[in-house]
């Protein structure tokens, strides 16, 4: 069938139901963007490609549907790097389209030329460059399928002189693969270990959400009366109201989950690569059970046994593996110590809930006094935990929330819980600043009838603040964004108080800036909240306004208390040996 290369490209997108593209318009992509409207594809032209990529990540994570990143070759595409690597570690199957300089000029150092394949080699699960115009649909189809199979970004690089060519082409077929249920021998061995366990614990990861395996994991947990923990930033991987839910592990997670998993003789790590942040000590508890038998389930065999020694590794889909294990359990599985275990789970959770509700201020490490000074400097201001308690009172149970990286967002890791998956869009293990706002915008585009709330510290929000200039246009959906305003880069400042003698290099923000004022200048609603009651009321109103198409930015004005540092394991106090003196600075010769 005769068609243009851009028609073949867009018809392939239609075959796969890819309806949304994020980026900034550029001449190298205009042959396809020109026919997006006719094809039923919406192009969301953001203020910065990096944010557009995070919108794509948020859309796909919230909906399970693929979306596309695309921009001008060279500088437009380079702005996607952080977003694509973020999607990679978030296990998000997004399509990265990178228009390239023309074949006839590549290598001459021409306008907007960049080696785009090499640049993304460590950021995608698969990449391919179009070599011949007649293969455009074949290559695009393969890239999309590879993204789905790996649950990760995949890249198609297209020299711009491949467009506007007429080709004789047959659209390719979509070949789907059945999800892997795991090998029989591994399932049998794992089921036997679980059947004999005296204190089994299940640790759910992102794979449980991606595979729609939450109900299957709940059935397995109920059969075993096993507490269920979730990995770092995966609070939505198990229902928060379930009596067996023990909460998130890792940084600022659930002390109940940590205490319970420390008692495990068997851990079923379901749909998780056991990333380091999900097993690092927390609250001074080195909780990982070193003598327990570990059963690790992951789609990617390269991840099994990568961070922890495992007894049994199962390569497979979390849902199918959980169902297979349940069917293989012995008749007496979970019986030994069942009632004692059930009671311990309940009492441990209750004790942590009471402790968490009583936590108001952040502790200082011995020998440091920053948090004490911060409270004294602003005695009437909210602490971060006071702000999170106020937020919890107003946050709808059905809401999708996004979070940025940073100290105040991290303090909130222990607070939100969810009744279903695809509700918690945290930045993930790449840890980019500026994720909270664009991710929740993408989620709202995909789920227009669901309330959404984004969270950011004021340092991280400064990276994405330019999106306020884009999202007020009529076609963009309304969202709610909360910015924790304490005028500092908190995570780095906590490091400074612990290891660098309060030498605050680069940690202070401009106190003359009002993000609420910027929102108002962009035609949005901007408000400040200085007390818990004001914050709860502002969030309640913002959720109502969101239903009526009004985007609200709430500045939560908080004191400068600082939570636990991210990386106690990676930091230590430096030692001066030779000494540094400003008098040694030479003048540069020009």
C-alpha positions in Angstrom: 0.0 0.0 0.0 1.4 3.4 -1.0 1.7 6.0 1.8 4.2 8.6 3.1 6.6 7.7 5.8 4.8 10.0 8.3 1.5 8.3 7.5 3.1 4.9 8.1 4.5 6.1 11.4 1.2 7.6 12.6 -0.8 4.5 11.5 1.5 2.4 13.6 0.9 4.6 16.6 -2.8 4.2 16.0 -2.4 0.4 15.9 -1.0 0.5 19.4 -3.5 3.1 20.7 -0.9 5.7 21.5 -2.9 8.8 21.9 -0.7 11.3 23.7 2.7 12.8 22.9 4.7 15.2 25.2 7.4 17.6 24.2 8.1 20.9 22.4 7.4 21.4 18.7 10.4 21.3 16.3 10.9 21.3 12.6 12.3 17.8 12.5 9.0 16.3 13.9 6.5 18.6 12.1 5.7 16.1 9.3 4.2 13.8 11.9 2.8 16.4 14.3 1.0 17.9 11.4 -1.2 14.8 11.2 -1.5 14.2 14.9 -4.9 15.9 15.2 -6.4 14.0 12.2 -5.1 10.7 13.8 -6.6 11.4 17.3 -3.2 12.1 18.9 -2.9 15.0 21.3 0.4 16.8 21.5 1.0 18.4 24.9 3.5 21.2 24.3 5.1 21.8 27.7 7.4 24.6 28.7 10.5 22.3 28.9 11.2 18.9 27.4 12.5 17.5 30.7 9.1 18.2 32.3 7.3 16.9 29.2 9.1 13.6 29.6 8.1 13.4 33.2 4.5 14.1 32.2 4.7 11.1 29.9 6.0 9.0 32.8 3.2 10.2 35.0 0.6 9.5 32.3 1.8 5.9 31.7 2.3 5.1 35.3 -1.2 6.3 36.2 -3.0 4.6 33.3 -0.9 1.7 32.2 -1.1 3.0 28.7 2.0 4.0 26.6 2.7 7.6 25.7 5.3 9.2 23.6 8.1 11.7 24.1 9.2 13.7 21.1 11.0 17.0 20.4 13.4 18.7 18.1 16.6 16.9 17.3 19.7 18.0 19.3 19.0 20.4 22.2 15.3 19.4 22.4 16.2 15.7 22.6 19.1 16.2 25.1 16.5 17.8 27.5 14.8 14.4 27.7 17.7 12.5 29.2 16.8 12.9 32.9 13.1 12.1 32.2 14.0 8.9 30.2 16.4 7.6 32.9 13.7 8.3 35.5 11.2 6.3 33.5 13.7 3.5 33.2 14.0 3.1 36.9 10.3 3.6 37.3 9.8 0.6 35.0 7.6 2.8 32.7 7.1 1.6 29.1 7.2 4.9 27.3 8.1 5.5 23.6 11.0 7.9 23.0 11.1 9.3 19.5 14.3 11.1 18.7 14.3 12.9 15.3 17.9 13.1 14.1 20.0 15.4 11.9 19.7 14.4 8.2 21.7 11.5 6.9 23.3 13.7 4.3 24.8 16.1 6.9 25.5 13.8 9.9 29.1 14.0 10.9 29.6 17.5 9.6 28.9 19.1 12.9 25.8 20.8 11.5 22.9 22.6 13.1 21.5 20.8 16.2 23.5 17.7 15.6 24.0 15.2 18.5 24.9 11.5 18.8 21.5 10.6 20.2 21.7 6.9 20.2 24.9 6.8 22.4 23.4 9.4 24.7 20.4 7.2 25.6 22.2 3.8 25.6 22.1 3.6 29.4 18.5 5.1 29.7 16.4 2.7 27.6 15.8 -1.0 27.4 15.9 -1.1 23.6 16.9 1.4 20.8 17.0 1.3 17.0 17.7 3.8 14.3 15.7 3.9 11.1 18.0 3.0 8.2 15.5 2.9 5.3 12.2 4.8 4.8 10.3 1.6 3.8 11.0 0.1 7.3 9.5 2.9 9.4 6.4 1.0 10.5 8.4 -2.2 11.1 11.0 -0.5 13.3 8.4 1.6 15.2 6.3 -1.5 15.9 9.3 -3.4 17.2 10.4 -0.5 19.5 6.9 -0.3 21.0 6.7 -4.0 21.6 10.2 -4.0 23.2 9.1 -1.2 25.6 6.1 -3.2 26.6 8.0 -6.5 27.1 10.7 -4.8 29.2 8.3 -2.4 30.9 10.8 0.3 30.2 11.5 3.2 27.8 12.5 2.3 24.2 14.0 4.6 21.6 13.5 5.1 17.8 16.0 7.4 16.2 14.8 8.9 12.9 17.1 11.0 10.6 14.9 13.9 9.5 15.3 13.3 5.8 13.4 10.0 6.2 10.1 12.0 6.4 7.9 13.1 3.4 8.9 10.1 1.3 6.4 7.9 -0.4 6.8 4.2 0.3 5.1 0.9 -0.6 4.5 -0.6 2.8 2.5 -3.2 4.7 1.7 -2.4 8.3 3.3 -4.9 10.6 1.4 -7.2 12.9 1.4 -6.9 16.7 2.9 -10.0 18.3 2.1 -10.1 22.0 3.8 -12.6 24.3 2.1 -14.4 27.2 3.3 -13.4 30.6 5.8 -15.8 32.1 4.4 -17.8 35.0 7.7 -19.0 36.3 9.4 -22.4 36.0 7.6 -25.4 37.6 10.7 -26.5 39.6 11.3 -23.0 41.0 7.6 -22.6 41.9 7.6 -26.0 43.6 10.7 -25.2 45.7 9.4 -21.8 46.7 6.0 -23.1 47.6 7.5 -25.8 49.8 9.6 -23.2 51.6 6.6 -21.0 52.2 4.5 -23.9 53.4 7.1 -24.7 56.1 7.7 -21.1 57.1 7.1 -20.1 60.7 7.1 -16.3 60.0 6.7 -15.6 56.3 6.7 -12.0 55.1 5.8 -10.7 51.6 7.6 -7.7 50.2 5.7 -6.2 47.2 7.5 -4.1 44.6 6.5 -2.2 41.5 6.0 -5.4 39.6 3.0 -6.1 41.7 1.4 -2.9 40.5 2.5 -3.3 36.9 1.1 -6.9 36.7 -2.1 -6.1 38.5 -1.1 -8.6 41.1 -2.3 -6.9 44.3 -5.4 -9.1 44.6 -3.2 -12.3 44.1 -0.7 -11.1 46.6 -3.5 -10.4 49.1 -4.8 -14.0 48.7 -1.4 -15.4 49.2 -0.9 -13.2 52.3 -4.2 -14.2 53.8 -3.5 -17.9 53.2 -0.2 -17.5 55.1 -1.2 -14.8 57.5 1.9 -13.1 56.3 2.5 -9.3 56.9 3.0 -7.5 53.6 5.6 -4.8 53.3 6.1 -2.7 50.2 9.3 -1.3 48.7 10.5 2.2 48.9 8.2 4.6 47.1 5.7 1.8 46.3 3.1 2.6 49.0 0.3 1.7 46.5 1.5 -1.9 46.0 -0.9 -3.2 48.7 -4.2 -1.9 50.1 -3.5 0.4 53.1 -6.7 -0.7 54.9 -5.8 -4.4 54.8 -5.0 -5.8 58.3 -1.9 -7.5 56.9 -0.4 -4.4 55.4 2.8 -3.4 57.3 3.8 -0.4 55.3 6.8 0.7 53.2 10.4 -0.2 54.0 13.4 2.0 53.4 14.0 5.6 54.0 11.4 7.2 56.3 9.2 4.2 55.9 7.1 2.2 58.3 8.8 1.1 61.6 6.1 -1.6 61.9 7.1 -3.0 58.5 10.8 -3.0 59.5 10.2 -4.7 62.8 8.0 -7.4 61.3 10.3 -8.2 58.4 13.2 -8.5 60.8 11.5 -11.5 62.3 11.0 -13.3 59.0 12.4 -16.8 58.4 11.1 -16.5 54.8 10.7 -13.4 52.6 8.8 -13.6 49.3 10.1 -10.6 47.4 7.3 -10.3 44.8 7.8 -8.2 41.7 10.8 -6.4 43.1 14.5 -6.0 42.2 15.2 -5.4 45.9 16.7 -2.0 45.2 19.1 -0.8 47.9 16.8 2.0 49.2 14.2 -0.6 50.0 16.5 -2.5 52.3 18.7 0.3 53.9 18.4 0.6 57.7 15.8 3.1 59.0 15.1 4.7 62.4 18.4 3.1 63.5 17.0 -0.4 62.8 19.1 -2.7 60.6 16.0 -4.8 59.8 16.9 -6.9 56.8 16.7 -10.6 58.0 20.1 -12.0 57.1 19.3 -15.5 58.1 15.9 -15.7 56.3 15.3 -17.7 53.1 14.7 -15.2 50.2 12.4 -16.0 47.3 12.8 -13.3 44.7 10.4 -12.9 41.8 11.2 -10.5 38.9 10.5 -10.3 35.2 14.2 -9.5 34.5 16.6 -12.4 35.3 19.5 -9.9 35.6 17.9 -8.4 38.7 17.5 -11.6 40.7 20.2 -12.0 43.3 21.8 -8.7 42.3 21.5 -7.0 45.7 20.7 -9.8 48.1 21.5 -13.5 48.2 18.4 -15.5 47.2 17.4 -19.1 48.0 15.0 -19.3 45.0 14.9 -17.0 42.0 11.7 -17.0 39.9 11.7 -15.2 36.5 8.1 -14.3 35.9 5.1 -12.1 36.1 4.2 -11.2 39.7 0.5 -12.1 39.3 1.0 -15.4 37.6 3.8 -16.4 40.0 1.6 -15.5 43.1 -1.3 -17.5 41.7 1.1 -20.4 41.0 2.5 -20.3 44.5 -0.9 -20.2 46.1 -2.0 -23.3 44.1 1.1 -25.2 45.3 1.0 -24.4 49.0 0.7 -27.3 51.4 -2.6 -27.9 53.3 -1.0 -26.7 56.6 0.8 -23.7 55.1 0.7 -20.8 57.5 -0.8 -22.8 60.4 2.2 -22.7 62.7 2.1 -19.7 64.9 -0.8 -18.2 62.9 -2.7 -16.6 65.8 0.4 -15.3 67.5 1.6 -13.9 64.2 -1.8 -12.2 63.5 -1.8 -10.6 67.0 1.8 -9.4 66.6 1.1 -7.8 63.3 -1.9 -5.9 64.8 0.0 -4.8 67.9 3.1 -3.7 66.0 1.0 -1.7 63.5 -1.0 -0.1 66.3 2.1 0.9 68.2 3.7 2.5 65.0 0.5 4.3 64.1 0.4 5.9 67.6 4.1 6.8 67.4 3.7 8.3 63.9 0.7 10.3 65.0 2.7 11.8 67.9 5.7 12.7 65.8 5.7 16.5 65.4 9.4 17.6 65.2 12.6 16.3 63.8 15.4 15.2 66.1 19.0 16.5 66.0 21.9 14.1 65.9 24.2 14.3 68.9 26.5 17.2 68.6 24.2 19.1 66.2 21.5 21.7 67.0 20.0 22.8 63.7 16.4 21.5 64.3 16.4 23.1 67.7 17.5 26.4 66.2 15.0 26.1 63.4 12.1 25.7 65.8 13.2 28.6 67.9 13.6 30.8 64.8 10.0 30.3 63.7 8.0 29.0 66.7 4.6 29.7 65.2 5.4 28.0 61.8 4.3 24.5 60.9 6.9 21.7 61.1 7.0 19.3 58.0 5.2 16.6 60.0 2.5 19.1 61.0 2.0 19.9 57.3 1.8 16.2 56.4 -0.9 15.6 59.1 -2.9 18.5 57.8 -2.6 17.2 54.2 -3.8 13.7 55.3 -7.0 15.2 56.7 -8.0 16.6 53.3 -6.5 14.2 50.8 -9.2 12.2 49.1 -8.8 8.4 49.4 -9.2 8.0 45.6 -6.6 10.6 44.8 -3.5 10.1 42.7 -0.5 11.8 44.2 3.0 12.6 43.0 6.0 13.4 45.0 9.3 15.1 44.3 12.7 14.1 45.6 13.8 16.1 48.7 13.8 16.2 52.5 10.2 17.3 53.1 8.7 15.0 50.6 10.8 12.2 52.0 9.5 12.9 55.5 6.1 12.1 54.1 7.0 8.6 52.9 5.4 7.0 55.9 2.1 8.8 55.6 0.1 8.0 52.4 -1.6 4.7 51.8 -3.8 3.6 49.0 -6.5 1.1 48.3 -5.4 0.3 44.7 -2.3 0.6 42.5 -1.2 3.3 40.2 -1.9 6.0 42.8 1.6 6.9 44.1 3.9 8.5 41.6 7.2 9.0 43.4 10.3 10.0 41.5 11.9 6.6 41.9 15.5 5.6 42.3 17.0 8.0 39.7 15.8 10.7 42.1 15.2 13.7 39.9 14.2 17.0 41.2 11.3 18.7 39.5 9.2 15.5 39.2 6.2 16.3 41.3 4.3 18.8 39.2 4.8 17.3 35.7 4.1 13.7 36.8 0.8 14.7 38.3 -0.1 16.7 35.2 0.5 13.6 33.1 -1.6 11.5 35.6 -4.5 14.0 35.3 -4.4 13.9 31.5 -4.8 10.1 31.7 -7.3 10.1 34.6 -9.3 13.3 34.1 -12.1 12.3 36.6 -9.7 11.5 39.5 -8.4 14.2 41.9 -4.6 14.6 41.7 -2.2 16.3 44.1 1.5 16.9 43.5 4.1 17.6 46.2 7.4 19.3 46.0 10.0 21.0 48.1 10.7 24.5 47.1 14.2 23.7 45.7 12.9 20.9 43.5 9.9 22.9 42.4 12.1 25.6 41.1 13.2 23.2 38.4 9.7 22.7 37.2 8.1 26.1 38.0 8.2 27.1 34.3 5.5 24.6 33.6 3.1 27.1 35.3 3.4 29.1 32.1 2.1 26.2 30.0 -0.6 24.5 32.0 -3.0 27.4 32.3 -4.2 27.1 28.7 -7.7 26.0 28.1 -6.9 22.5 26.8 -4.8 21.5 29.9 -6.6 19.9 32.8 -6.7 21.4 36.3 -4.3 20.0 39.0 -3.4 20.8 42.6 0.3 21.3 43.6 1.6 21.7 47.1 5.0 23.3 47.6 6.7 23.0 51.0 8.2 26.4 51.4 11.2 26.6 53.7 13.7 28.5 51.5 16.4 25.8 51.5 17.7 22.7 49.8 16.8 20.6 52.8 18.5 17.2 52.0 21.8 18.9 51.3 21.4 21.2 54.3 20.9 18.2 56.6 24.2 16.8 55.2 25.8 20.1 56.0 24.7 20.0 59.6 25.9 16.5 60.1 29.2 16.3 58.2 30.3 19.8 57.2 29.9 21.9 60.4 26.9 24.0 59.2 28.9 25.2 56.1 25.9 25.9 54.0 27.3 26.0 50.5 24.5 26.4 47.9 21.7 25.4 50.2 19.8 28.7 50.6 16.9 29.9 48.4 15.7 33.4 47.6 13.2 34.4 50.2 11.8 37.2 48.0 10.2 34.6 45.6 6.6 33.7 46.0 5.5 30.6 44.1 1.9 31.5 44.9 2.6 34.9 43.3 4.1 33.2 40.2 1.1 31.0 39.9 -1.2 34.0 40.0 0.9 35.8 37.4 0.4 32.7 35.1 -3.4 33.0 35.5 -3.6 30.2 38.0 -4.8 30.2 41.7 -2.0 30.6 44.2 -2.5 30.6 48.0 -0.3 30.4 51.1 -1.1 28.3 54.1 0.7 29.1 57.4 -1.2 26.8 59.9 -2.5 23.3 59.8 -6.1 24.5 59.6 -5.3 26.8 56.8 -3.5 24.0 54.9 -6.3 21.5 55.3 -8.8 24.1 54.2 -6.8 25.2 51.3 -6.4 21.6 50.0 -10.1 20.9 50.5 -10.9 24.0 48.4 -8.3 23.2 45.8 -9.8 19.7 45.3 -13.2 21.3 44.8 -11.7 23.9 42.4 -10.0 21.2 40.5 -13.4 19.7 39.6 -14.3 23.1 38.1 -11.2 23.4 36.0 -9.1 25.6 38.4 -5.4 24.8 39.0 -4.2 25.7 42.5 -0.7 26.0 43.8 -0.5 25.9 47.6 2.6 27.2 49.4 2.7 25.4 52.7 4.9 27.7 54.8 7.0 25.6 57.1 9.9 26.0 59.4 13.4 24.8 58.5 13.5 21.5 60.5 15.3 18.8 58.6 14.5 15.1 58.5 16.9 12.2 58.5 19.5 12.3 55.7 19.1 10.2 52.6 22.5 8.6 52.7 24.0 7.9 56.1 25.6 4.9 54.4 27.4 7.0 51.9 28.5 10.0 53.9 31.2 10.7 56.4 32.9 13.7 57.9 35.9 14.9 55.8 39.4 15.2 57.1 41.6 18.2 56.3 45.2 17.2 55.6 47.1 19.7 53.4 44.7 22.6 54.3 43.0 25.1 51.9 43.8 28.8 51.9 42.1 31.5 49.6 45.5 33.2 49.4 46.6 30.3 47.1 44.1 31.3 44.4 45.9 32.4 41.2 44.7 34.9 38.6 43.8 33.4 35.3 45.8 34.7 32.4 43.5 35.6 29.5 
